[in-house]
């Protein structure tokens, strides 16, 4: 069984489970003095209790083409239940069906303990190895993993069950009510658990649990669930299963702000046009293509990734905060998501060489110390002395800082092209969209050459140009000019083994050159590289890495002839991406005009969503970290699937936040 315990809060660190091992190699929780699975056979226990009593083989077999089946679980533990469900799904479901599995874990096993526990079942080795490779460990928040070419999705919530379940954004078809016995862990089996389960259940949902304890039976009954006792497994005489009746569920908190809620799944034919072939567009295209959609990606340039996603090297790291702000939650989850995605990509697209993050001020040094002290990110980063960082980097580092062992750099153009290399994706270059119009059930896109495209679904993912069309002109986007510098490697600079970041960055050499960057200028339309900006990049590196400045002989470089690249980061007023459906702003202002007088007024009017129109933009300089996860988020929303993000975080990214803020505050966001 799996650990859950007393209430946790989102700003507390996640602690790994304390495990002991019995004489047969079975894991036992030291804190709860209970087993993780039956000593007779954990595998057969899972099949009997959860797979068979939820009637999963028959339900999987009855799925229609493209249908998704979602399983929820209390207590991930070793992941055995997930692996069994995965195997049963692949054995019984039609080839085009998909399975989502969402599970919560407050005290996750360490990676080493998980390896040891799953080694008990050699028949699961192939899938277990894949799970272990993507397993996030003790990192707080939601984590989306993908298996079997996208047919099987796992969302792990590293938190207390009572915090996590209300944040599930989606509906569950079958529940595995696992966890340590109620006598060992009564804190989990509280009435609110069953209320949340009922709230997050789809029609005709079922559940199964190993225990017949009264606290569980009372919770199930009060939650409006049927209770059926059936023979248990092994030494357990009985267990419980039943159906869940979700009538009378409470509304989501966001229902008071309908402009932030999910809209119903798109019912059109599964085809879409995505405007923009950068990181956001490519990631969204891949996420939809994995779900069986036919996707056309159009771009005004001749090739993908010629805009802000076109730098030769992009740094793979995340700037975190000790406080779990929406941005910190997003980049933490996005960081792991991108690492998992890269695990599927060719190794020549990236280099996970490690990354050194140095403070650029006393304030930043204090921020880093708070980050270490909060203990939330031990799986991601480690504080190190200047000497320790020097040993990692291969060159002299003159101050203490943070080391990200999984950080490194990526080739963004190659990564984008790999994302687009799916049989369901078609790219069209030299294809600039100048206008759109909804005609019946389709969007008609007018191109610069006056030809047209017709599609039921449009996703706008073209960076700071995303508000150039009439339908999105109300959305506040800012363009920030950035210039990188490319310098030739030397025999001395080849010693650099990691990325170094401070108020700028430098990466190890790729194809005989180092990438330095990047400048940061608002309201700057200059398209060509400037010598003054090259000098800024050199000066930044010289400040925080004199050893690299010397190794690259900065003093003798001619900034007038150095190559580089200019791009524009797209960001929003609150520096969070903008991901979700687009509304008709004029009609919204008319229907919800009363909010300008009283923001707390509950308006019964419907939000005027523009059918089949979505946006994914505003990723700033974090596109490598946030765009792939947001592509998965948007595809989940369009298809009506379980979200990879907590409900409140998805609302924080919703495009509807800006029209509502402008109406309520009476000023346009800048």
BELKAKA-V982248 format. One record per residue. N is the residue number from 0. D_CENTER is the distance of its C-alpha to the mean C-alpha in whole Angstrom. Layout:
n=N d_center=D_CENTER
n=N d_center=D_CENTER
This chain:
n=0 d_center=27
n=1 d_center=24
n=2 d_center=24
n=3 d_center=24
n=4 d_center=26
n=5 d_center=27
n=6 d_center=24
n=7 d_center=22
n=8 d_center=21
n=9 d_center=17
n=10 d_center=19
n=11 d_center=20
n=12 d_center=19
n=13 d_center=18
n=14 d_center=21
n=15 d_center=22
n=16 d_center=24
n=17 d_center=28
n=18 d_center=29
n=19 d_center=33
n=20 d_center=34
n=21 d_center=37
n=22 d_center=40
n=23 d_center=38
n=24 d_center=35
n=25 d_center=33
n=26 d_center=30
n=27 d_center=32
n=28 d_center=30
n=29 d_center=32
n=30 d_center=31
n=31 d_center=32
n=32 d_center=34
n=33 d_center=33
n=34 d_center=32
n=35 d_center=28
n=36 d_center=30
n=37 d_center=34
n=38 d_center=36
n=39 d_center=38
n=40 d_center=35
n=41 d_center=31
n=42 d_center=30
n=43 d_center=33
n=44 d_center=32
n=45 d_center=29
n=46 d_center=30
n=47 d_center=33
n=48 d_center=31
n=49 d_center=28
n=50 d_center=28
n=51 d_center=32
n=52 d_center=32
n=53 d_center=29
n=54 d_center=31
n=55 d_center=28
n=56 d_center=30
n=57 d_center=32
n=58 d_center=29
n=59 d_center=27
n=60 d_center=30
n=61 d_center=30
n=62 d_center=27
n=63 d_center=27
n=64 d_center=26
n=65 d_center=22
n=66 d_center=22
n=67 d_center=19
n=68 d_center=20
n=69 d_center=18
n=70 d_center=19
n=71 d_center=18
n=72 d_center=20
n=73 d_center=21
n=74 d_center=21
n=75 d_center=19
n=76 d_center=21
n=77 d_center=22
n=78 d_center=20
n=79 d_center=23
n=80 d_center=23
n=81 d_center=20
n=82 d_center=21
n=83 d_center=24
n=84 d_center=23
n=85 d_center=21
n=86 d_center=24
n=87 d_center=26
n=88 d_center=24
n=89 d_center=24
n=90 d_center=28
n=91 d_center=29
n=92 d_center=26
n=93 d_center=27
n=94 d_center=25
n=95 d_center=23
n=96 d_center=22
n=97 d_center=19
n=98 d_center=18
n=99 d_center=15
n=100 d_center=15
n=101 d_center=14
n=102 d_center=15
n=103 d_center=16
n=104 d_center=17
n=105 d_center=19
n=106 d_center=21
n=107 d_center=19
n=108 d_center=21
n=109 d_center=21
n=110 d_center=20
n=111 d_center=24
n=112 d_center=25
n=113 d_center=23
n=114 d_center=24
n=115 d_center=28
n=116 d_center=27
n=117 d_center=26
n=118 d_center=29
n=119 d_center=31
n=120 d_center=30
n=121 d_center=31
n=122 d_center=30
n=123 d_center=26
n=124 d_center=26
n=125 d_center=24
n=126 d_center=21
n=127 d_center=22
n=128 d_center=21
n=129 d_center=18
n=130 d_center=17
n=131 d_center=18
n=132 d_center=17
n=133 d_center=13
n=134 d_center=14
n=135 d_center=12
n=136 d_center=15
n=137 d_center=16
n=138 d_center=13
n=139 d_center=13
n=140 d_center=10
n=141 d_center=8
n=142 d_center=6
n=143 d_center=6
n=144 d_center=9
n=145 d_center=11
n=146 d_center=15
n=147 d_center=18
n=148 d_center=17
n=149 d_center=14
n=150 d_center=17
n=151 d_center=16
n=152 d_center=12
n=153 d_center=12
n=154 d_center=10
n=155 d_center=11
n=156 d_center=12
n=157 d_center=14
n=158 d_center=16
n=159 d_center=19
n=160 d_center=20
n=161 d_center=21
n=162 d_center=19
n=163 d_center=16
n=164 d_center=17
n=165 d_center=18
n=166 d_center=14
n=167 d_center=14
n=168 d_center=13
n=169 d_center=15
n=170 d_center=19
n=171 d_center=19
n=172 d_center=22
n=173 d_center=23
n=174 d_center=23
n=175 d_center=24
n=176 d_center=25
n=177 d_center=25
n=178 d_center=26
n=179 d_center=29
n=180 d_center=32
n=181 d_center=33
n=182 d_center=36
n=183 d_center=34
n=184 d_center=31
n=185 d_center=32
n=186 d_center=29
n=187 d_center=27
n=188 d_center=29
n=189 d_center=30
n=190 d_center=30
n=191 d_center=27
n=192 d_center=25
n=193 d_center=27
n=194 d_center=27
n=195 d_center=23
n=196 d_center=23
n=197 d_center=26
n=198 d_center=23
n=199 d_center=20
n=200 d_center=23
n=201 d_center=23
n=202 d_center=27
n=203 d_center=29
n=204 d_center=26
n=205 d_center=28
n=206 d_center=27
n=207 d_center=29
n=208 d_center=30
n=209 d_center=32
n=210 d_center=34
n=211 d_center=37
n=212 d_center=37
n=213 d_center=38
n=214 d_center=35
n=215 d_center=33
n=216 d_center=36
n=217 d_center=36
n=218 d_center=33
n=219 d_center=32
n=220 d_center=35
n=221 d_center=35
n=222 d_center=31
n=223 d_center=33
n=224 d_center=32
n=225 d_center=35
n=226 d_center=36
n=227 d_center=38
n=228 d_center=39
n=229 d_center=39
n=230 d_center=40
n=231 d_center=38
n=232 d_center=37
n=233 d_center=39
n=234 d_center=41
n=235 d_center=39
n=236 d_center=42
n=237 d_center=40
n=238 d_center=36
n=239 d_center=35
n=240 d_center=33
n=241 d_center=33
n=242 d_center=31
n=243 d_center=29
n=244 d_center=31
n=245 d_center=28
n=246 d_center=31
n=247 d_center=31
n=248 d_center=28
n=249 d_center=27
n=250 d_center=25
n=251 d_center=22
n=252 d_center=22
n=253 d_center=21
n=254 d_center=24
n=255 d_center=26
n=256 d_center=24
n=257 d_center=23
n=258 d_center=22
n=259 d_center=19
n=260 d_center=18
n=261 d_center=17
n=262 d_center=20
n=263 d_center=21
n=264 d_center=20
n=265 d_center=21
n=266 d_center=24
n=267 d_center=26
n=268 d_center=26
n=269 d_center=23
n=270 d_center=23
n=271 d_center=22
n=272 d_center=22
n=273 d_center=20
n=274 d_center=22
n=275 d_center=20
n=276 d_center=20
n=277 d_center=18
n=278 d_center=14
n=279 d_center=13
n=280 d_center=15
n=281 d_center=15
n=282 d_center=11
n=283 d_center=12
n=284 d_center=15
n=285 d_center=14
n=286 d_center=12
n=287 d_center=15
n=288 d_center=17
n=289 d_center=16
n=290 d_center=17
n=291 d_center=20
n=292 d_center=20
n=293 d_center=23
n=294 d_center=21
n=295 d_center=23
n=296 d_center=22
n=297 d_center=24
n=298 d_center=25
n=299 d_center=28
n=300 d_center=28
n=301 d_center=30
n=302 d_center=27
n=303 d_center=23
n=304 d_center=21
n=305 d_center=25
n=306 d_center=23
n=307 d_center=21
n=308 d_center=19
n=309 d_center=22
n=310 d_center=23
n=311 d_center=24
n=312 d_center=22
n=313 d_center=19
n=314 d_center=18
n=315 d_center=15
n=316 d_center=14
n=317 d_center=13
n=318 d_center=16
n=319 d_center=15
n=320 d_center=17
n=321 d_center=19
n=322 d_center=19
n=323 d_center=15
n=324 d_center=15
n=325 d_center=12
n=326 d_center=12
n=327 d_center=12
n=328 d_center=9
n=329 d_center=7
n=330 d_center=8
n=331 d_center=8
n=332 d_center=5
n=333 d_center=4
n=334 d_center=8
n=335 d_center=8
n=336 d_center=5
n=337 d_center=8
n=338 d_center=11
n=339 d_center=10
n=340 d_center=11
n=341 d_center=13
n=342 d_center=15
n=343 d_center=16
n=344 d_center=17
n=345 d_center=21
n=346 d_center=21
n=347 d_center=23
n=348 d_center=20
n=349 d_center=19
n=350 d_center=21
n=351 d_center=19
n=352 d_center=22
n=353 d_center=21
n=354 d_center=21
n=355 d_center=23
n=356 d_center=23
n=357 d_center=26
n=358 d_center=27
n=359 d_center=29
n=360 d_center=30
n=361 d_center=32
n=362 d_center=29
n=363 d_center=26
n=364 d_center=28
n=365 d_center=28
n=366 d_center=24
n=367 d_center=24
n=368 d_center=26
n=369 d_center=24
n=370 d_center=21
n=371 d_center=23
n=372 d_center=25
n=373 d_center=22
n=374 d_center=21
n=375 d_center=18
n=376 d_center=16
n=377 d_center=19
n=378 d_center=17
n=379 d_center=16
n=380 d_center=19
n=381 d_center=23
n=382 d_center=25
n=383 d_center=28
n=384 d_center=31
n=385 d_center=33
n=386 d_center=34
n=387 d_center=31
n=388 d_center=29
n=389 d_center=32
n=390 d_center=32
n=391 d_center=29
n=392 d_center=29
n=393 d_center=32
n=394 d_center=34
n=395 d_center=35
n=396 d_center=33
n=397 d_center=35
n=398 d_center=33
n=399 d_center=30
n=400 d_center=27
n=401 d_center=23
n=402 d_center=22
n=403 d_center=19
n=404 d_center=20
n=405 d_center=17
n=406 d_center=17
n=407 d_center=19
n=408 d_center=19
n=409 d_center=18
n=410 d_center=20
n=411 d_center=18
n=412 d_center=21
n=413 d_center=21
n=414 d_center=17
n=415 d_center=17
n=416 d_center=20
n=417 d_center=19
n=418 d_center=16
n=419 d_center=19
n=420 d_center=21
n=421 d_center=21
n=422 d_center=24
n=423 d_center=22
n=424 d_center=22
n=425 d_center=25
n=426 d_center=25
n=427 d_center=27
n=428 d_center=28
n=429 d_center=31
n=430 d_center=30
n=431 d_center=29
n=432 d_center=29
n=433 d_center=31
n=434 d_center=31
n=435 d_center=30
n=436 d_center=32
n=437 d_center=31
n=438 d_center=34
n=439 d_center=34
n=440 d_center=31
n=441 d_center=30
n=442 d_center=29
n=443 d_center=31
n=444 d_center=30
n=445 d_center=33
n=446 d_center=33
n=447 d_center=35
n=448 d_center=37
n=449 d_center=38
n=450 d_center=37
n=451 d_center=34
n=452 d_center=31
n=453 d_center=30
n=454 d_center=27
n=455 d_center=26
n=456 d_center=23
n=457 d_center=22
n=458 d_center=18
n=459 d_center=19
n=460 d_center=17
n=461 d_center=20
n=462 d_center=19
n=463 d_center=22
n=464 d_center=24
n=465 d_center=22
n=466 d_center=24
n=467 d_center=27
n=468 d_center=28
n=469 d_center=30
n=470 d_center=27
n=471 d_center=25
n=472 d_center=27
n=473 d_center=27
n=474 d_center=23
n=475 d_center=24
n=476 d_center=22
n=477 d_center=23
n=478 d_center=24
n=479 d_center=24
n=480 d_center=26
n=481 d_center=25
n=482 d_center=28
n=483 d_center=27
n=484 d_center=30
n=485 d_center=31
n=486 d_center=34
n=487 d_center=36
n=488 d_center=35
n=489 d_center=38
n=490 d_center=39
n=491 d_center=39
n=492 d_center=35
n=493 d_center=34
n=494 d_center=34
n=495 d_center=31
n=496 d_center=28
n=497 d_center=25
n=498 d_center=23
n=499 d_center=25
n=500 d_center=23
n=501 d_center=25
n=502 d_center=26
n=503 d_center=25
n=504 d_center=25
n=505 d_center=26
n=506 d_center=25
n=507 d_center=27
n=508 d_center=29
n=509 d_center=28
n=510 d_center=31
n=511 d_center=33
n=512 d_center=32
n=513 d_center=30
n=514 d_center=27
n=515 d_center=28
n=516 d_center=26
n=517 d_center=25
n=518 d_center=27
n=519 d_center=26
n=520 d_center=28
n=521 d_center=28
n=522 d_center=31
n=523 d_center=31
n=524 d_center=32
n=525 d_center=34
n=526 d_center=32
n=527 d_center=34
n=528 d_center=34
n=529 d_center=36
n=530 d_center=38
n=531 d_center=37
n=532 d_center=34
n=533 d_center=34
n=534 d_center=36
n=535 d_center=34
n=536 d_center=31
n=537 d_center=34
n=538 d_center=35
n=539 d_center=32
n=540 d_center=31
n=541 d_center=35
n=542 d_center=34
n=543 d_center=32
n=544 d_center=33
n=545 d_center=36
n=546 d_center=37
n=547 d_center=34
n=548 d_center=36
n=549 d_center=40
n=550 d_center=38
n=551 d_center=37
n=552 d_center=41
n=553 d_center=39
n=554 d_center=43
n=555 d_center=44
n=556 d_center=41
n=557 d_center=42
n=558 d_center=39
n=559 d_center=41
n=560 d_center=40
n=561 d_center=37
n=562 d_center=34
n=563 d_center=31
n=564 d_center=29
n=565 d_center=28
n=566 d_center=25
n=567 d_center=23
n=568 d_center=20
n=569 d_center=19
n=570 d_center=18
n=571 d_center=19
n=572 d_center=21
n=573 d_center=19
n=574 d_center=17
n=575 d_center=14
n=576 d_center=12
n=577 d_center=14
n=578 d_center=12
n=579 d_center=14
n=580 d_center=18
n=581 d_center=21
n=582 d_center=24
n=583 d_center=28
n=584 d_center=28
n=585 d_center=32
n=586 d_center=32
n=587 d_center=30
n=588 d_center=32
n=589 d_center=35
n=590 d_center=34
n=591 d_center=32
n=592 d_center=35
n=593 d_center=36
n=594 d_center=32
n=595 d_center=34
n=596 d_center=37
n=597 d_center=35
n=598 d_center=31
n=599 d_center=31
n=600 d_center=33
n=601 d_center=32
n=602 d_center=32
n=603 d_center=32
n=604 d_center=32
n=605 d_center=29
n=606 d_center=27
n=607 d_center=28
n=608 d_center=25
n=609 d_center=25
n=610 d_center=25
n=611 d_center=23
n=612 d_center=22
n=613 d_center=18
n=614 d_center=16
n=615 d_center=14
n=616 d_center=15
n=617 d_center=15
n=618 d_center=13
n=619 d_center=16
n=620 d_center=16
n=621 d_center=13
n=622 d_center=12
n=623 d_center=11
n=624 d_center=9
n=625 d_center=7
n=626 d_center=9
n=627 d_center=7
n=628 d_center=4
n=629 d_center=6
n=630 d_center=9
n=631 d_center=7
n=632 d_center=7
n=633 d_center=11
n=634 d_center=12
n=635 d_center=11
n=636 d_center=13
n=637 d_center=16
n=638 d_center=16
n=639 d_center=17
n=640 d_center=14
n=641 d_center=12
n=642 d_center=9
n=643 d_center=6
n=644 d_center=6
n=645 d_center=10
n=646 d_center=13
n=647 d_center=14
n=648 d_center=11
n=649 d_center=10
n=650 d_center=14
n=651 d_center=14
n=652 d_center=12
n=653 d_center=15
n=654 d_center=17
n=655 d_center=20
n=656 d_center=20
n=657 d_center=22
n=658 d_center=25
n=659 d_center=25
n=660 d_center=26
n=661 d_center=28
n=662 d_center=30
n=663 d_center=30
n=664 d_center=31
n=665 d_center=33
n=666 d_center=32
n=667 d_center=29
n=668 d_center=26
n=669 d_center=27
